[in-house]
């Protein structure tokens, strides 16, 4: 019997509803099982029920930053990979603090073009490229 191919499950988290929903829609179009959230805590609760393969999250959000979400996501879902994106200048300081605490996450700068996002996601899921600290597209 042929083995069924499971599509990678991706959680997209951004407090801007349009960005979150559009990004998830694009990922679904390209064959990913993408779900979007506008509240980081809701994404964390959903991950406890069914772990994602990848978290794609904005960094600057109310109540819980994308970095804090990523750290908590890695605790409950250790195999989940993380890709952060941000259009804010203060993100580098936040990432430096996380790195100093031993947390290393990939970062794309907004605006993120779909082609660049897909390339980065595929490399993270496939493990085909070394991790980078920051990529600007």
C-alpha positions in Angstrom: 0.0 0.0 0.0 1.4 3.4 -0.9 2.4 5.7 2.0 0.3 8.8 2.3 2.3 12.0 2.1 1.5 14.4 4.9 1.8 18.1 4.0 3.9 20.1 6.4 1.7 22.0 9.0 2.5 25.7 9.3 1.2 28.1 11.8 1.2 31.7 10.6 0.9 34.3 13.4 0.6 38.0 12.8 -1.6 40.5 14.7 -2.4 42.1 11.3 -5.3 39.9 10.1 -4.7 40.6 6.4 -1.1 39.6 6.6 -1.8 36.4 8.5 -4.7 35.3 6.4 -3.0 36.2 3.1 0.3 34.4 4.0 -1.6 31.3 5.0 -3.6 31.4 1.8 -0.5 31.6 -0.3 1.1 28.7 1.6 -2.1 26.6 1.2 -2.0 27.4 -2.5 1.5 25.9 -2.7 0.5 22.7 -0.9 1.2 23.4 2.7 -1.3 22.8 5.5 -1.3 26.4 6.8 -3.4 27.8 9.6 -3.3 31.5 10.6 -3.7 33.2 14.0 -3.9 36.8 14.9 -3.3 36.1 18.6 0.0 34.4 19.6 -1.6 32.7 22.7 -4.2 31.0 20.5 -1.5 29.6 18.3 0.3 28.3 21.4 -2.9 26.6 22.6 -3.5 25.1 19.1 0.1 23.8 19.0 -0.5 21.8 22.2 -3.4 20.0 20.5 -1.6 19.4 17.2 2.0 20.5 16.8 3.0 22.4 13.7 6.1 21.6 11.7 6.9 25.3 11.3 6.0 28.5 13.0 6.0 31.6 10.8 5.5 34.6 13.1 5.7 38.4 13.2 8.1 39.6 15.9 6.3 42.7 17.3 2.8 41.8 18.5 0.8 42.8 21.6 0.7 40.5 24.7 3.4 38.1 23.4 6.2 38.9 21.0 7.0 36.5 18.2 10.3 35.7 19.9 8.5 34.8 23.1 6.0 32.7 21.2 8.8 30.9 19.4 10.6 30.1 22.7 7.4 28.8 24.2 6.5 26.9 21.0 9.9 25.1 21.1 9.2 24.1 24.7 5.9 22.4 23.8 6.9 21.3 20.3 10.6 20.8 20.2 10.7 19.6 16.5 8.9 22.7 15.3 11.1 25.0 13.2 10.7 28.8 13.5 10.8 31.6 10.9 10.3 35.1 12.2 9.5 38.2 10.0 9.4 41.8 10.9 9.4 45.3 9.5 10.5 47.0 12.7 14.0 48.2 13.4 14.0 47.2 17.0 13.7 43.6 16.1 17.5 43.1 16.0 17.8 44.1 19.7 15.1 41.6 20.6 16.9 38.9 18.6 20.2 39.7 20.2 18.7 39.2 23.6 17.2 35.9 22.6 20.5 34.7 21.1 22.3 35.6 24.3 19.9 33.3 26.1 20.6 30.5 23.6 17.6 30.9 21.2 18.5 31.2 17.5 15.7 31.9 15.0 15.7 32.8 11.3 14.4 36.2 10.3 13.0 37.7 7.1 12.5 41.4 6.8 9.1 42.7 5.7 7.9 43.1 3.1 8.4 39.5 2.4 7.8 38.5 -1.2 6.0 35.1 -1.6 8.9 33.6 -3.6 11.4 34.4 -1.0 9.1 33.1 1.8 8.6 29.8 0.0 12.3 29.3 -0.7 13.1 29.9 3.0 10.2 27.7 4.2 11.3 24.9 2.0 14.9 25.1 3.1 13.8 25.0 6.8 11.5 22.1 6.3 13.9 20.2 4.1 16.9 21.2 6.2 18.7 21.9 2.9 20.4 25.1 3.9 22.4 26.3 7.0 20.6 28.5 9.4 21.1 32.2 9.1 20.5 34.9 11.6 19.0 37.4 9.3 17.9 37.5 5.7 16.5 40.5 4.0 14.4 40.2 0.8 
